[in-house]
Amino acid sequence: MYSAIALPDRGYRFIPAVFQYSGGVAALPGWRLERARFADPVPLAAGFARIAAYLQGLGLPLTAFCACELRSPAPFTDAGFRSFNEAYAGVLGEWGVLTGGHNPVARSNVCPEIAPPAEPSFHAFTYALPEAGAAPSFVVAGSGESMEGKATYAESTVAYRDLSPAGIRAKADYVLGEMERRMAALDATWQVTTGVQVYTIHDIHPFLGDALVRRGAARHGVTWQHCRPPVIDLEYEMDCRGLPLERVLPG
């Protein structure tokens, strides 16, 4: 069972996870989360600069930044992913976002199979802002079919390299359970989601009805994105959110 840590000065709480991201974030009372998506992916360095300017334009500190969604050219090796994450987390450190040895920012990072970006890029980001009486809002970070915090992804991956229909279903079942565990820590359920994403290049139709629709994960439909998770040999990822307002920004 996960337990969230509150950051009252930032208006949200987060699920501690690994150094590159948290398991999810939820607004505290008197605050709400808002998501902004770029019309086209923005390369990482330029994206950080645009996000900083956007937050400052709203009169918000950089520490309002609490979740993001990335797009990368292709899945990383374990070592390559760690190197990328160290550089990414370095910027968060410069922004003052890291706190108490934790990275509170929830994140998804997936790789489009067709027409990927030339370099890691921002797809969307979420921030906290004060609003008296706001309804609860949350973002659950992306999770693939691997238990986090292990030495390598291979040793902790469900149905490792099993691309059979049964293997893909086993991966999906694990990830769906992880979504529910994270939502529980944020006092959320499928019933309050406003967006649910599946990232895989494999066929989800054989279990879409039974595994997702029946459990309530598709109450507003499911967005199936033809993407791979960010590490080689991971095959299925999901994230979800419950937000009252989302914006689209020019690319």
N, C-alpha and C positions, 0 to 999 in steps of 0.2 A: 504494500500500500504506500502510495506517495503522500507527501505532506508539503504544502506550499509555504513559502516564506513571504511575509508582507513587507513592502517598501512604501510606507505611508507617505513619504515626501514625494514619491513618484506616482502614486495613485494606483498601484497594481501589486499583485502578488505573483510569485512564480514557483514552478516546480524545479528544484535543483536537479541537475543531470550531469552532463559532461562539460569540459571546458569550452567547447565550441558553441553550445546552446543550452537553453533550459527545455524542460518538457512541455511547458505551456505557461501562459499568463492569463490573469483575469483581473478586471477592474475592481478596485475597492469602492465601498459606498461613497457616493459623491463624485465619482469619476466614471468615464466611459472610454472604451477603446474605439479607434477609428482606423480604417484601412484605406490606403491609397495605392493604386496599381498604375504602373507606367504603361502607356499604350504600346510601347516597344521596350525590350530589355535595354537597360542602361549599364554599361561596363562598371565594374565595382568601384573604382576610384571616383569616376564621375558621379556614380550613384550616391556614394557617401556624401559628396559635395552638394548634390541636389537635395538630398534628404536634410542635410544640415540647414541649408538655406530655407527649405520649406518649413521646417520646425521653427526656425527663428522668425520667419514671416508670420507664423501664428502666435508668436510671443511665447513659445514653449522652449524649455531647455533641451539640450541634446539628450539628456537622460530620460526624456519622454519616449524615446525610441525603444520599443519593447518587443517587436517581432518583425521578421522579414522573410521573404521568399526569394530564393536565388535560382538562376538558371546557369548551368555549366556546359561546356562543350562536349564532355564525355565523362564516364565514370572514372574516378581516381583509384589508384592503388592505395593501400593503407597508408604508406609513407607519404604519398602525394597529397592525400586528404589531410593528414596531420599538418603538413607544411602549409597548405592553403588555409587551414583553420587558424594556425598560429598568426598568419598575417592578418586575417579577418579580425580575430580577437584583439590584435594589437591596436587596431583603429578604435575598437570599443573601449579599450583601456585609455587611449588618448582622450576620448569623449567623456571619461568618468563614469561609464555605464557599468563596468565590472564592479562588483561589491562583495566584500567579505569572503573573497576567494571563490566567488560564483560568477558565472555569466548568466544574467537573468533573461536574456533575449531569446525568445522562441524562434525557431528557424526551420524552413524547409529548403533543400537544395537538390534540385533534380536536373536531369539531362535530357532535353528533347532528342528523340531518336532521328527526327527529320528536321532539317534546317535549324540546327543548334546555333547558339551565339558563338562568336569567334573566341570569346573569353568569358570568364565568370561574370555574371551580370545580375543586377537587381530586377526582379519582376514586380515585387510589391513590398510594402512595409506597413507596420501598424504602430500607432503611438497612443499614449494616454493623455487625456485632457480633462480638466475639471468640469463637472456638470451636476448641479444639485438635482437629486431625485432620479438620476439616470438608472435605467434598467441594467441588470447584470450583462456583462459582455466578456468574451474570452477568445483566446486563440490557442489551439493545441498544436504543438510543433510536429513536423513530419517525422514519421517513424517507418523504417523498413523492418524486415523480418529478422532482425538481429538484436540480441540483448546488448544494451549499451554498457560501456565500461570495461569490456574484456580486452585482453592484449591484442587480439586480432579479430576482424569481423568473421573470418572463416570458422573459428572455433565456437562461435555463438550464433550462427545463422541457422534458422529453421529450414529443414529440408534443403540443405546446402547442395547447390548445383542440380537440384531435382526440378526439371522443367516439365515434368508430366502434369496432367490435369490435377492429379491428387497432390502433387508437390506444390503447385501454385495455390491450390485451395488451402493447404496447411499453412502456407505463408500468409495468405489473406486472413485466415482465422486468428493467427497470432497477432497480426497488426490491428485487426478490429478490436481484439481484447486489449491491446495496448492503448488504443484510442479511448476506450471506456475507462481504463485505469487512470489515465491522465485527466479525463473529464471529471471523474469522481473526486479527484483531489482539488478540482476547481469548482465543485458543487454544480456541475453541469451534466447534461445527458444529451442523447441524440435528439430529444424532443425540443431542445432550445437551439439546435444548430441552425445556422442560416446558409452554410456552405460546407460541403464535404467533397474532398478531392481524392481520387485514386490515381496513382502514377505507376504505370506498368505498360510494357509493350505486349504482354500476354493476354489471352482471351479471358475476360472476367464473366462473360455471359453464362457459362455453366453454373456459376454460384451466385450470380448477381441477385436473383430473387431470394434464394434461401439464406445466403450469408449476410447480405446488406439490407435488402428491402424488409424482410421479415423482422429484423431486429430494430428497425426504425432509423437506420443510417441513411436512408434515401427519402426522407419525408419531403424534401424539396428537390428530389433528384440527386444524382451523383455526377460530378464532373470528372470524366475519365480523360486524363491527359496522357498522350502517347510519349511518355518519358520514362527513363530509367532512374532508379535511385542513384546516389552520388558515388557509390563504391562498387568496384568490380565484383560480380557474382551476387549482388543484391538485386532482386527482381520485382519487388512489390512494396510500394510505400503509400501512406495516406497522411492527410492532415485534415483538420476541421476547425470551424470557428462559429461563433455566435455573435454577430455584430449588427448594430442598428443602422450603421451608415458606412458606405464604401464609396470611394471616389476613383475616377480615372484621370490620370495626369498625362499630358503630351509626352511622347517618347523622347 
